[in-house]
Amino acid sequence: MSEDGTRRPLLPDEDRGEPGRLRSEFAPGSTRWAVRRAQWTAMGHALKDQGRPKIAVVNTSSKLSVCFAHLDGIADLVSEAIWEAGGLPLEIRTVAPSDFVTSAGRKARYLMPTRDLIVNDVEAAVEGAVLDGMVCLSSCDKTTPAHLMASARLDIPSILVVGGYQQGGRRAGCSVDIDTVYESVGAVKSGSMTTEELGRLADSAIQGPGVCAGLATANTMHVLAEALGMTMPGSAPTRADSAPMRTKAAEAGARIVEMVASGLTARQVLTREAIENAIEVALALGGSVNCVRHLAAVANEADLGMDVVAAFEEKGRDAVQLAAIRPNGAHQVWDLDRVGGVRTVLRTLLPRLHRDALTVSGETVGALAERAPAADGEVLHRLEEPVNDEPGLLIMRGSLAPDGAIVKVAGAGTARRRFSGAANVFATEEEAINALGEGEIRPGDVIVLRGMGPRGGPGTVFAASFVAALNGAGLAGQVAVVTDGELSGLNHGLVVGQVMPEAADGGPLAGVRPGDTVSIDLDARLVDVSPLRNGTPVTAGRPDLERGWLGQYAALVGPVQQGAVLRRAAPQNTEDQ
């Protein structure tokens, strides 16, 4: 892209094909034409087929995690559909981070940076080869926002195929899932469960491929991908590797070839109106707190110049919560699937939406919503009869978070609406979990986990396991948590997350000392600290000493309120040199 946002020529003039042809078509006789023909002929692609639209099938398959275990089969299905529609499918692989597996190293510092690593990986593979379109197979937490960001950055015809949710199991006559396992760590720490019992629970919790069964970050981003218009209608939520999911994958393969022919690119779908529609859905369902930074990143990559945090705040003033999906309530994500999924949510919210927003199907949000089933009134409530008279996510401000913070109020349960207590400050999640086991965290405390944001980690450091442990220990309603660290959409309780500015940038969060009074008021949407003082930057790690990928990330990552995207360093002034 040039500075004014227009697309630059991708190839030297002598390599470009005839005007009006596919961008992947190079001039016969040019170097690029000759060497690529040699490569692809050797791979078995007939010469006549090399003139088809060239479609990347971006596959995040991995043997590290059950989240991605089914995607090779889905990639084959998408490729077959692309071929049948007249395209040439070209599968590429990227890193595939799993929040429950990739979090093991460096206290989860690699998790958040992998999102942007995927974006760059897709850019290098797809733009480097000058392909005509792409279908992205998105599963665990970071892959869906990464694929949306890559689509916005490249602005070529793009569709996401979401990987779907996993099936939970049963233990001792009760339903169990990964959320049950996650929170039971706190029960072990508090002595109410043995390690052996936790192990047996873990062995029963997952019965098939796909992402966490609750409305955590992965399912939230699957839902928002459809709300943005970037999936085939009816894609989310869906059971992983089910017949409906496979049908939508095949539809995506066929549709991407049509999009190339018609010139429908990602930025025609990923507009300001689409982002605002996704915000409405996130507020109504009480999605993961992490969706705020991910939508901000998508808007940033699409060059929308949009303050997504402020948009959440503005729309949240009169939004309501329409569903209580686990961990927000008793219903499961497959219940939302059963009553019509995102299509029904869009129909229910249509009076609040930009109905003319375009989707990858070629139809508008309004046209698709009007054909969707109506809300059932139990799993998904109507606007006039909501589950709660406030949105599922709240943007908080105040002296402790002048640039904003987020509370998943849908998951706060019976937590007090107003909470004031002494700050109990920890530099790491491990220290806080050990303190929990030693009985050093008491009812009325406000636990402050800081220095753990994208810049401070570097790479956002896990705070989610501590919050889950609090719930397992039975303290969720008696202790509040304030953090700039990484949270899970499975977390619930009174948790103020994504505090901005993060402590690595200095400011009020960096200035909190043990014993300071932290006050949280959900009704006023305020989070304050007394006494108020700005502090020197606090970091969980040493960003300046990091090597490898984390060092590169530390040098380039921007503010979390802008999506924590990677940005170029400011150019040096060379006038006097």
N, C-alpha and C positions, 0 to 999 in steps of 0.2 A: 504494500500500500504506500502511496505517496503521502506527504504531510497533509494534503487536503482531503484524504480519504478515498481518492480514486485509485483504481487498480493500475499498477504498472505492467507493461509487457513482461511476460514471464520468460521469454526466449529471445535470443538475438534475432534480428530481422531475417537473416538468411535461413533460420531454422523454422520459422513460422509457416503454417499451412495457409491455404487460401482463406480469405475473409468469409465468415459465416460457417466455416466448418468447425468440427469439434476442436476444443483447445488442445486436446491430446494428439491431434494430427500434425505431424511435422512435414515440412516441405520435402517431397521426394528428391533424393540426391544429396540431402544435407547430412551432416555428421550424425546428428541425433536420430534421424530417420534410419540411417544405415546400421548403426550399432544396436539400436533397439530391435530392429527387424532381425538381426542376427541372434540376439538374446532370446527373443520370444519364439522364433522359429525353432530354435534348439530345444525349447520347452514344450514343443508340440502344438503351438498355436498356428493354425493355418493362416496363410496370408490374408485371405478374405475376412477372417475373423478379427484380425488385428485392426481393421477399420471400424469395429463396433465401438460404442461408448465404453470407456474404460472405467470400471467402478471398483473402488477400494472397498473390500469387506474388512473392516477394522475389528479384529478379533482379540478380545482380552482373555482368551482361554489361559488357564493355569492349573497345574496339578498341586498347587500349594493350598488351595481353598475350595471348599464345596460351592462357594458363590459362583465360581466360573466353570464347574466341572462339566456342565452340559453344553458349553458354547461351541465346541468343535462341531457337534452335530447340527447346531443352529446355523453355523457358518456355512456348512455344506448345503443346507436347505435354502439359505439366502442366495448363495452362489448359483444354485440350480435355477431359482426363480429369475435371477438377473439374466442368465443365459437364455432361458426360454423367452424372455421379453426382448431379446436382441442385444443385450450388453455383454461385455467381456469382464467377468468377475476376477479380481486380483486380490487374494487374501493377504493381509499384512498383520503382524503381531506387535503388540505393545506390552509394556509392563502392566501387571494386573494386581494392584494392591488390595489386600483384604484387611479390614479394620481389626479383625480378631487374629490375624496371623502376622501381617506386616508390622503390627504394633509391638511385636516382641523386641525388636532391636532399638537400642538407643532411646528407650522410654517413649516409643511411638513417634520419634521425631521424623521418621521417613514418611509418615502417613500423608500429611497435608502437602508436602512437596511433591509427592507422586502425582497429585492431580495435575500440576503444571508440567511435570516431566512427560506425562501422557500427551498433553496439548502439543508440546514441542516435538514429541515423537511422531504424532500424526502429521504435523506440518511438514516435518522432514521427509516422511515417506510419501505422502500424497502430493504435496506441492513440489517436492523434488522430482517426482516422476511425472508431474503435470497430468494427473488423472482428472476425469470429467465429473465425478461425483463420488459419494461414499455412503455406506451403510455402516453404522457403528453399533457393535454389540456391547451394551452397557449393563453392568451388574452391580458390584459392590459400591460402597459409598462414593469413592472418588472418581469412578469411571464415568458415571452419567454426567456430572458437571464438567469433567474434562472434555467429553465428547461434544457437549453443548458449546463450550468455549472454543474448541477447535473448529466447529462448524461456523461459529460467528467470526472467528479470525480469518478463515480461508474463504468464506462466502462463496462456496460452490454448492450445488444441489446435495443435500444431506438429509438423512433420516436416521433416527435412533431406534434400535430394537432393544427393549428393556428385558433384562434377564429373568425377572419374576422372583416370587418369594418361595422359600423352602417350607416344607411341612414339618411341624413339630411332632413330638412323640408323647408317650405316656409313661409315667412312673408311679408305682404305688396307687394306681387307680386315678391319677390326676394328670391333666394335660401339662406338658412341660415343653419348653423351647429354649433357645439360646439365652433369652432374657432371664429365664429362671436360673440358668447356670451362672450367668453374669452376676446376678444379685446374691447368689448363695455364697459367694466368696466372703461377703461380709458376715454371713452366718457362721462360717468356719472361723473367721477372725474373732468373733464374739463367743465362740465355744458352743453354739447351739447346733452345730452340724459337724460331723467328722470329715476328714479328708477322704476317707473311703466312700462315704455317702455322696460326697460331691462328685467323686469319680464315676460312680454308678449313674448319677443324675446326668453327667456329661455324656455318658455312653448312650443315653436314651433320648437326648434332646432334639436331634436332627434326623429326619427321615427322608432325605432327598436333596437334590441340588437347589441352588438359589440363595437369596439373601435373607437376612433376619426377618422373621414373620411379623414383627410389629411395625408400627408407623415410625420407624427410625429413619436415619438419613437416607439409606438406600431406597426404601419404598417411597419416602417423601420425594426424592429426586426422580424416581420413576414416574410418580404421579405428576410432578411439576413439568417433566419433559413433555407429557401429553398436554397439560394445560398450556404450555408454551406453543403447542402446535407442531412439535418436532417428532412425534411418533404417529403411526397409523391410528386412526380413531379406534377406541376400545382396547388399547394396549395395556392399560394400567388400572389397578394392580392386577397381576395375573400369576397363576401358579407356574413355577419354573418347569419348562419342558413339557407343559400340558398341550393338549390339542389346540386350545385357543391361542396359546403363545406361539405355537408353530405356524398356525394359520396367519397370524399377524406378521411373523417373520417373512413368510412367503409373499405376503402382500407388499411388504416394504421392498423386497427385491424387485418385484415387478414395477412398483411405483417409481423407484429411483431412476429407471431408464426413461420413463415418461417425463420426469422432472428435468432431466438433462435435455430432452427434446424441446421442452417448453421454456427452458431458461429460468425455472423457479429455483432461486438460490436461498441460502440460509438467512441472509439478512432481510429478505422480504418477509420472512416469518418471525425472526427474532427482533421484533420492533419494541419500542417503548410500551405500546399497548399490550403486546404479548407478555412482557415482564410484569406489567400491572395486573393482568389476568392471573398470572401464576401467583402473585402476591395474595390476591383475593382467595385463591384456593388454599394456599398455605395457612392463612389466617383462619379460614373456615374449618379446616381439618386439625389444626394444631400440630403442624409438621415439625420436623427437627429444627432446632435452633440453627444448625449449620446451613440450612437452606438460605439464610440471609446472605452470608458471605458468598455462597455459590452463585446465587442470582446476581449479586453485585459484580462478580467476576465475569459472568456471561454478558451483562450490560457493558462492562468495561471492554471486553474483547470485541463487542459489536460497535464500539465507538459511539454509544448512545449519549454520553455525557450526562448520565442519570445518577442521582443520589438515591440508591435503592433503600438504604436505611431510613431516610426521610420519607420515602414512599410507603414503606411498611408502617411507619409511625402515623402518617396522614390517613391511610386507609384503615388502620386499626382503630381510629377514633370512634367509628360507628359500625365496625364489623362485628359479627357474632360467630360463635362456634356451632357447627352443624352436626358434628359426629364426635364420638368418644371411642376412638380406636386404640387398642392396647399400644403403648403403655398409658394412654390417657383415660382409658375406661375399659369396660367389660367386653366390647366387641373386638373381633379380630380383623385383620386386613382382608382375609378371604370373605368376611361378611360384606365389606365394601365392594369387593369384586362381585359377589353374588347379586347385589342390588343395582348394578350398573356401572360401578367404578367412576372414573373421571367424567365420562360422558354425562352421567346423572348429576354429578357435582356441578358441572358446567351449566346444565339445564336449571338446576336449583338456584345458582348464583347469577343467572343471565341478566337480571335487572342491574347488577353491579358490574357487569363485564363490558369490555369493548367487543361487541358482537361481530364487528366487521374484520376483526383480526384474522389473518389468513393462516391456514395450516398446510402441512406438507401434502395433505390429501388433495389440495386445490380448492377445498371448500372453506367457508368461514366458520369461526367458532359458533356463531349464531345458528347457521344452517345445520350444523352437526348437533348442537344442543337441542334443537327443537324436535329432533327425531329420537332423542334418548328417552329411556324410561323415567318416570317421575320419581321423586324421593319417596321412600317407603314409609317415612315418618318414625321409624324405630332405629335402624342403623344410621340412616341419613335423614336428618330433620329438615323441615322447610324453613325458609327465612323467617316467617312469622311465628314459628314455634321452635326456636333454637334449643340446643342443649344448654348453652350458656349465653348470657346477654353481653358477652365480651369475646374478643377473638381468642384463638388458642395460643397465639404468640403476642407478647407485649414488648414494645420498645420502651426501655426505661432511660431516663436521663437523671441528672442530679449532680451534686458536687463530686461524687466518686466516678461518674461516667459522663463527662460533659459531651462526648461524641457518641454516646449511646451504649446500651447493653441490651441483652435479650433475656426474657423469661418465658419459658414454655409453661404458661399458666394452665394449659390444658392438662399438663402432667403434674401440677403442684398438689393435686388431691385436696386433702383436708388441711394443708399447711395454712398457717395464719396469714391473713391479708396484710397485716402489719407485723413486722419483726424487727426488733432492735436488740443488739447484743454486742458483747465485747469481741473484737477481732482476735482470732487465733490464727496466726500467720505461719504458712509453711512454704518452703522453697521447692519441695518436690511432692509428688503424689505418694511416693513410697514413704516419706516421713509422715504424711497425714494418715496413711493406712496403718502404719506401725503405732502411731499415737492412738488410733481408734482401738487397736487390739490391747493397748496398755491402759485403756480407760481414761486417757487424757483429753478426750473430746466429750464435752458434757452438754446436756440440754441447755439451750439459750445461747450457745456459741455461734458466731459467724465465722466460718472457716474461709480464710483467704488463701487461695492458691494463685500465685502470680509469677510473672517472668516467664510464662509458658506459652506465649503467643507465637505467631509465625516468625517474628523477628527475634524474640527472646529465647526460643528453644535452642538454636533456630529450628524451624519446623515446629508446628504446634504440638506441645507435649501433653500427654494424656492426663486429664483430670477426671475422665469419665469413670474409671475403675473405682476411684475413691467415692464418687457419688453413688455408684451401685453398691459399694460396700456399706455405706451409710444406711441404705435401704435394707440391705440384708441384716444389718445389726439392729434394725428397728428404730433408728434415730431420724428418719427422713422428715418427719413432721415436727421435730424438736430442734433441729439444727439447720441453719441456712448456709449456703455456699456461694461465694463470689469468686469468679475466676476469669482469666484471659486464656485458660488452657483449653484443650480439646475435649468437647463433650460428645456423648452419644445421644442419638435421638431416642434411645431406650431409657435414658435417665429420667427420673421423676423426683418430685420433692421441690423445695423452694431453692432453686438454683438460678443465680444471676450470671449468665454466661456472656462470652465475647465482650468483656468490658473494654471500652475504647476511650482514650488511647490505651493500648496495651502497656504493661509496665516497662517494657524495653524502650519505649519512647518517653519514659519519665512520666510526670503528671501525677494525679491524685492516687491512682492505684499503687504506684511505686512509693508513695509517701506514707502509706498505711503502716502503723506500728502495732505490735501486740497490745491489746487493751483499749485501743481506740474504739469509739462507738460507731458501728455501722447500722444504718436504719434503712429498711426496705418497706415501701408503701406501694402495694400493687394497685390500689384504687387511684392514687395520685400519679402512679407510674414514675416513682422517684426512688433513687438509691443514693444515699448521702453518707458522708463520713465526718466525724468530729473528733478531734480538731482536723481542719482541712490543711494539708500541706502538700506541696509538690515535692517529689523525690527525685533523686538521681536515678538514671535507668537501672532497672533490675532485670537480670536475665538468668534463666535456669542453667544455661550453658555458657560457653565462650564462643559466640558467633565469629569473633575475629580470629580464632585459632582453628576453626573448622577447615578440613580439607575435603576434597571430593565433592559430591553432589550437594551435601548440606552446606558446604562453604560457598558454593556458587549461589545456592538459594538464599543464604544469609545476605549476600552482597546485592541481590537484585529484588528481593521481595518488597512489595509496597504495603501501605497501611491496610489493616484488615477491613476497615470500613469501606474501602474501595475494592474489596474482594481478595486482597492479598495476592494479586497477580504479580508476575515478574515484569519488571520494567527496566528500560535501559538507563544506565547511569547518565546523569546530566553531562553534556559535552563540556570539556574544559575550554576556557577562554585562551586562545592562542595569539591574540592580537599583539601582545608585547614580546612574543617569542621570535 
